[in-house]
Amino acid sequence: MIRTSLVAAALLASMAPSMAAPVDARASYVLTLGGINVATFDVDLNDDGRRYELDLSAKVAGLGNLVASGTARVVAKGASSGSTLASGEFDLETRANGEVFTVDVSYSGRNVSAFKVEPPVFESYDRVPVERGHLRGVGDFLSAFVVKANGLDKSLCNRKLKIFTGVERFDIAMSFAREDEATSPRTGYQGPVVTCNLDYQPISGHYTSSEITNYLADTSRILLWYAPLGNTGYYIPYRVLLGTSMGDLSMVLVGTKT
């Protein structure tokens, strides 16, 4: 009877879905514009094998009239049991110049179930309306760039991200560019990386007269490098580079803790 129980237990264990090892990690970044530090931020990742939480905390130093100093906090939660992260909640709060801006988005089955923005977005004749169909099959901006994979290869790049921020709906078409090597001792990782091209495609919620939106849609120089987050099975941005008229806007990984 004991032997039968052990066999039954082993059979049930082999049939049960495997639980990934829990992940508790942090990645730290520096954002620069034209070589000048604009912001620093930390991203904490917790994953129990079924649910994940990403917590981003940023301090923005500012840059003259271009970027206001302040703070930002983003929390994204959802399901991690599949091959990709499925958004469940996205909450953002920014504080700058004495003003507070918040966004709360809820997702269900990769569809937006509710969202709220405070203060409300200014409506104008040139703002492209967000339609109900635009809110299906989407995720949040933070979770979209954190990837679960079996290895560092071109599959990390060959994806199309459908993102809703609570204000804007856009796609980012990613494609493989090349394999590369991170060698700088000033960064938080040295080793192989994969470089991706990013193509920004506005869908709705944006203003057709927005210079930033139009620039992002027209530029062909948005690059993202992926690196492994230790041995967690996650892959995160090592660097993001966007060329602008004021110099390169660059985000670089400066430290990790796993």
Beta strands, then each sheet from edge to edge (+ up, - down):
strand 1: 23-33
strand 2: 36-47
strand 3: 51-60
strand 4: 70-79
strand 5: 86-96
strand 6: 99-108
strand 7: 111-118
strand 8: 147-148
strand 9: 160-164
strand 10: 169-182
strand 11: 191-204
strand 12: 222-228
strand 13: 234-244
strand 14: 247-257
sheet 1: 7+ 6- 5+ 4- 3+ 2- 1+ 14- 13+ 8-
sheet 2: 7+ 6- 5+ 4- 3+ 2- 1+ 14- 13+ 12- 11+ 10- 9+
end
